[in-house]
Amino acid sequence: MRRRNFPPSPLPQRDGVDAVRVRLPAEGPWTTVREHLVARLSGAGPGVVDGMFDSGLIVGGDGLAVAPDAPYVPGMFVWFHRERAAEVPVPFPLEVVYRDAHLVVADKPHFLATTPRGGHITETALARLRRELDLPALSAAHRLDRLTAGLVMFTVRPEERGAYQTLFSDRRVRKEYEAVAPYDPSLALPRTLRSRIVKERGVLAAREVEGEPNAVTRVELAEHRERDGLGRYQLVPYTGQTHQLRVHLNALGVPILGDPLYPEVTGPVPAGDFRRPLQLLARRLEFTDPVTGVEHRFRSGRELEAWSSYPEWAGAQ
């Protein structure tokens, strides 16, 4: 995977979050840096960009404040920190299950995003780990949905990140998930599902469509209980489409408990609502380390609440 070379940020991280980097386009109608940023950051609100210029918060590669009347230079980089709204703390621990000079593997709780995005910035696994481990260069090698718990891998050295990301893109990581969903005695398992899944920008739920399969999942029933009609399922994805496991279990007629999108869209789950988490867990990660050659096998120590204590999970208010 080819890495793009960008100049280093002249601004330090804030709460484990990098400064925003903007590169001015090669062409455009702007005559000053200010004109471009006002147009580009129009969603920030009236006067916000001007206030940042007035306070010297927008800097160039030398770390010095950029004047609002600085001429527009195609390809120029500027950096700044966004003013962020207060975030609701996710009140669950983020456990480090492995750490060496190259990798950090964490056991992520439900409701904690993997990386900064949208309204989740400082309350993310990446920002937390950067702060708690004092590793400002830490990066995510892959991602888990905010609502999914379990194992996530991070890289310590920027120059090695591509090697670990390639493990995932080349499907050389064995991932195993666990889910709690309704038990259907008529459902023949194990089986391998193959379908084409598309996720459109701006649409919360993904969907299956006709066409060449791009999503493959093996589904097995690990155990079931008659008293509450629940099954505990083992899921092995051979591809990595958005919401793939959730879509495939829903297609089998056994949607994962706590899912706000499948079979019916009731979400998104708002920040601060920690009731009835999605019962999906990234249980195992296995791979050969591309840098050290070590055979890694990691297992999440978390338990899905609907399986261990269904009445408490179902009655959460």
Buried (B, 14 or more C-beta within 10 A) or exposed (E): EEEEEEEEBBBEBBBBBBBBBBEBEEEEEBEBBBBBBBEBBEEBEEEBBEEBBEEEBBBBEEEEBBBBEBEBEEEBBBBBBBEEEEBBEBEBEBBBBBBEEBBBBBBBBBBBBBBBEEEBBBBBBBBBBBBEBEBEEBBBBBBBBBBBBBBBBBBBBEEBBBBBBEBBEEEEBEBBBBBBBBBBEEBEBEEEBEBBBBBEEEEEBBBBEEEEEBBBBBBBBEEBEEEEEBBBBBBBBBEBBEBBBBBBBBBBEBBBBBBBBBEEEEBEBEBEEBEBBBBBBBBBBBBEBBBEEEEBEBBBEBEBBBBEEBEEBEEEE
